[in-house]
Amino acid sequence: VFNFASFVNFLSTLATNAAASLGAMPHPVTGQRSLDLESGKYWIEVLAMLKEKTAGNLHPKEAELLSGILGDLQMQFVQ
């Protein structure tokens, strides 16, 4: 069963990959900060696709979390 907590953990994993690609945090494996805009864009697109494909099927808190994460990462990408 895919519950709220596991969905939040899943989003966290995707967001961590995106943030690391955008240099906002150290890479989880290497511990180094680096900027890889292509990878960052990829992870943002994955989250955007997930938002689109799950529209109307998420708990309101899940939808709010996904929208917030996506918005934050899009702003980081633009900067």
Secondary structure, DSSP 8 states (H G I E B T S, - for coil): ---HHHHHHHHHHHHHHHHHHTTSS--TTT------HHHHHHHHHHHHHHHHHHTTTS-HHHHHHHHHHHHHHHHHHH-
